[in-house]
Amino acid sequence: MSVSAAPMPVMGSSQIKDVDQKSLWLRNRRWDLMFITFSVIVVPLPYLVYLLGVQFGMDPDVSRNLVNGFVAIAVGGPHMMSTFLRTGLDADFGKRYPMLLRSSIIIPIVVVSLAFLNLTLLLTVFFFWAALHVLHQVTYIVELYNHKEHNFVRKQSAVSMRARLIDYAVILTCLFPVAAWKVSEGSFDIGVNDLTRVIPGFFQQKWLFYTMSAVFAVAVIAFVYKTYQEYRQGILNVPKTTFIAFTIVIAFTMPALPNLDTAFQGLNTWHSFQYLAITFYIIKVKQAMGQLDQSAPLVSRFSRTNENSRGLYLLSAIMLVGSLVIFLVVFAMAHIITPSAAVVPVGDTRALQLWRFDVAYYTSILSFLWIHYYHDHFLFTDFEVLDGAYYKVEG
């Protein structure tokens, strides 16, 4: 539905009052920088905590799992569950995509099966789907900036297809050159799991690294040139360009760290901060337009508890109980189902305990996380979702 065809929302003067309707920022400068761009400062924290634990004599695997658990509970888990505030708990979404919700049940079945049969394959699929999901969110945020610029700030000054392709090229390739190098060196590990065991040998050659590096280099040069031309013409979208630049630097360097499991948690933390901020903002906009009470009464009730979205965060965190239940059930099952010697050497008690924990942890997280990815492929196509906040607020 186009903006011109959308009905004018009725909003009170006290609702969404901090929105800068005519600026290029999605909400306002302070909010965008705090939650979208400068929240990048959280990226190194998980890795630093991991190193600190090792420095104080903690076993690296214990330190790694403690960091994973804390990130999952504090921000990663709530961000994952917050998706359902807009999908499973919203009747409007259910009416639009009934088969999407029904088919989601297949995902936990696949996750549990792979966790016990081939945990390495499960983590390989997870890593690459997670990488694509993170980059998909980046392109979604970029398109939200483009949409606001075209429809509310510089009307009819559409971002050219060439400019979009350059942005997409640099975003979608920045994560892979260093990752391809690690794959070619046989050092692509997630925790105790060597993912190169299930990556076809054809992709474990240097040609993939050279190809990805060349494509990324061309994309960076084109992006720098495009940015310079937009600056000279006075049409540079500063919020969007700054966000893309930070993303490129972080995503390119993150795979170079030796412990990819914890390194990825840093990128996941930044990604989750962005996701929570945008999701809660979208819900607040829908509530201000009077659309939330009927379609999602439970979400509406928690959203009204305060203006800072703490109620929505609380609801998302409460839903993590589902992950805890799955963790306990699968951890108990892992004591009954013994892995083969090819997975865990006979008599290696420590490796067996790590396998049990990893199976339970990744099953409890990925069962919901992959549904979150699945639903977001649809949510990330709605660029008009913030339009209600950009109309002139009526007093």
N, C-alpha and C positions, 0 to 999 in steps of 0.2 A: 504494500500500500504506500503510495507516494505521500510526501509531506503535504502537498497541496490538497490532497483528498482527505486528510485526517481531520476529524472534528476538533474544534478549538476546546482544549481542556478547561475546566473550571477549577481554579486553584485559589486558595486563600492567600492573603498577603503574608501570612506567617509561615507558609509552606514553601520549602525549597528556596528560602529567602536569600541564601548565600550563593546562588547561581549567577555567574557573570554571562548573561545571555549573548552578548555581542563580542565577546573575546574568543580567541582560538582555543582557550583552555576548555576541557570537557565540563568542569564544574566551576572552578576558579583557580587562580595561580597557586595559592597556598595548598589547596586540596590535591591538585594534580602533582605538584612537586613532592608533597609529603607521602602520598600513597602510590603514585604511578612511577615516577622517575627517581627521586632522591631516596626512596626506600631501598635503592640498590645498596645502601650501606649495610644492610643485613646479610648480604651475600657471603662475606668471609667469616661471619660469626660461627656457623656450625663447624667449619673446618678448624678454626682457632680453638674452639672448645674441645674438639677431638684431640688436637695436638697437645693441649694443656693436660688432658687426662692421661695421655701416654707419657708426657713429661713427668708426671707425678707417680709413675709406676703402674698405671692401669694397663691391663692387657688391651692391645689395639682393637681386637674384636669386641671386647666389652665396651670400650670407649665409643667405638663406632655404633654399636647397637643402642647405647644410651642416648647418643645424639639423634639417631634415627627416631627413637621413641619419643623424645622430647619434641622434636619438630613435628612429628605426626600428631601429637596431642595438642600442642600449642597453636599451630597455624595450618599445617598441611591437612590434618583431619577435618577441622572446621571448614576449610576452603573446599574440600572434597564434598562434604555433606551439604554445604550451602547451595550447591547445584539443585538439590531436591526441593529447596524453598521455591524455586522457579519452575520445577518440572513436576515431580511426583506429588507435591503438596499444593499445586496450583491447577484448579479444574480447567482453566482456559487452555493450558498446555496439553492436558489430557484429551481435550476435545479436538485439538489440532493434530496431535500425534499419538493416537491411541495405540497403534502398532509398535511405535517406538518404545513406549513404556512396557508393553507386553513382552516384546522381544528381549528386553533387558535381562530377563531371568536367565537367558542362555549364558551370559557372561560369568556369573559365579560358578556355574557348572564347569565351564572351560578352565577357569582359574584353579579350582580345587583339583581337577584331573591333572593339569600340568604340574601343579605344585608337588604332587606325589610321584608322578611318572617321570618328569624331566624339569626340575627346578631351574636349571640353566637356560633351557629354552623359554620358560616362563619369563625369566628376568631379561632375556634378550629381546623378546617381544615388548616387554614393559619398557625397557630403556628407549627403544626406537619410537614406540608410540608416545611415550612421555615427552621425548624431544620434539616430535611433531606437534604434540598438543601445546607445549610451551610456545613454540614458534607460531602456531595457529592463533594463540591468544595475542601474541605481539601484533600479528597482521590485523586481528580484530580491533585492537586498540587504535592502530594506525588508521583503519577505516572509520572508526568513530570520530577521530579528528578530521578526516577528510569530509565526512558527512556533515559535521557541524560547520566546517568552513564553507562548503558549497551551498548549504541550505539556509544558514542563519547569519554568517559573517560576511562572506563575499559571494553573494547570491549569483548563481549562474557562472561562477568562475571555477568550473569543474577542474579537478586535478586530472592532468592528461594521462592517458593509458601508458605512455612511455614512462612518466614519473612513477606511476604505480608499479610497473614492472621492475623498475630499478630498485624501488623500496623492497618489493617482495624478494628480488634476487639476493640482495645483501642480507636480508633477515633470514631467509630459508637456507642459506649456505654457510652462515657464520659459525655454526656449531660443529660442522663436519670435517674441516681440514685436519685439525689435531686429532679428532676421534679416528679418522681414517688412518693417520700415522700410527696410532696406538694399535689399531687392528692389524696393520701390516707388520708390526713388531711383536705381535702375539702377547700384548700386555693390556688387554682390554678386560679388566676385572671389575666386578661389582661385589664388594665384600670378599667372600671366599670362593666366589663363582667366576670361573674363566669363561667369558662369553664367546671367545674365539673357538671354543669346542663345537659350537653349533652354527657358527657363521661359515658359509661355504668358502672353500679355499680360493675360489675365483676372486672373491672380494678381499682376501687377505694379502693382496699384492700391492706393490708400490704405485701401480697405475692409478688406483683409486685415490690415493693421497695426492698425487700430482694433478689429477683431473679436478678434484674438489678444490685444491689450492688455487689452480688457475682460474676456475670459475669464480671463486670468492674474490680473488685479486681484481678481476675485471669488474665485478659487481661493486667493490669498494671504490675503484677509480671512477666508475660511472656515478656512484652516489655522491662522491666528493664534488665532481664536476657539476652535477645537477644542483646540489646545495648551493654552490657558488653562483650559478646562474640565477637561481631563485632569489638569492640575497641581492644580487645586482639589480634585478627587476623589481625588488620591493615586495615580493610575494612569498617570502620564506615563512613557512609555518614553524615557528620556533619551538612550541611545545612538542609537536610531532617529531621534528628532526632531532631534538635533544634526546627524546625517549629512544629513538632508533639508534642513535650514536652510543648511548650507554648499553643498550642491548647487545650491539655488535661486539663491543669490547669485552663484556662479561661472558657472553656465550662462546666467543672465540678462545678465551684463555682458560675457562673452567675445565675442559677435558685434559689440560696439561698436568693437573695435579695427580699425584700417584694414587690416592685413595678416591676413586671415582664415586663410590657409594656416598661418602660424606661430602665430597665436592658437589655432587649433584643436589644434595640437600640445601646447599647455599642458594643455588639457582631456584630450587623449589620454594624456598622461603620467600624470595622476592616475588616470584610468580604468584604465590598464594596471597601475599599482601595485596597485590594488584587485583587479584580475582575477588577477594573478599570486599575490597573497597568498591569495585564496580558493581558487584552483585547486590550489595546492600543499598547502594545509591539507586540502582534500577528499581529495587523494591520500594524505596522511599518515594520515587517519582510515581510509580504506579499507585501507591497509596494516596499521594497528594491529588491524583486525578480521580480518586473515588472508585478505583477498579479492583482494589485488593480485598475489601471486606467480603464480597460475594464469592470471588474466585478462590481465595486462600485465607479463610478466617483464622486459622491457627497462626499462620505467618503474620497476619495483620495484628493479632493480639500481642505477639512478641515484639513486633515492630513499633508499637505504640508505647512501649515501656519507657523509652527515652529517645532523644533526638540523635544520639551518638551511635546508634545501631548496636549497642551492647546486648539488647534483647535478642536480636537476630544472631549475633555471635553465640549467645548462650544456647539458643535453639539448635544451632549447627553443632555445637559441642555436645549437647545432650544426645544427639543422634549417633555420636561415636560409640555409644553403648552397644550398638549393633556390631561394630567391629570388635569390641572387647569380647562379646559372646562368641563370635566366630573364632577369635584367637584361642580362647580357652578350649573350645570343642576340638579344633584342629590340632592343638598342642597335645591334647589327650589322645587323639587318634594316632598322632605320630609316634606315641609310645607303644602302640599296638601294631602298627604297620611298619615293619623293619625294612629299610632300604637295602638294595643289593650292594655287594662289595664294590661294584663299579661306581656307586655313588658315595658310599662311606666305607673305608677299609675296615675289615673285620677286626674288632678289638680296639679300635680307636674311639675311646669314650668321648673325648673332647670334640672330635669331628661329628660324632653322632648327636651330641647335645646342640651343637651349632646348627646342624641340619634340621633338627626338630624345631628350634626356635625360628630359623629362617622360613621354614615351611609354614608355620603358624602365623608369623608376622606378615609375610608377603601375601598369604591367602586372605587374612583379615583386612589388609589394606587394599589389595588389588581388586578384590571382589567389588568394592564400592568405587575404587578409583577408576577402573575401566568403564563402569557405568557412567561415571562423571565425564570421562573423555567422550563417550558415545553420545551423551546428551548435548555436550558442548559443541559437537560438530553441527548441531542444529541451532543452538543458541547463538553461536558465533556467525550466523548469517543475518541476524536482525540488527541492522545499523540504525534503525529508527527508534530504538527502544528508549533513548534519552530525549526524544523530541519534545515530550510533554514539559520538560523543564526549561525549554528554550523560548517558549512563547512568553510574551510580556505578562508578568504577574499582575492580576487584577486586584486592586485594593478594596 
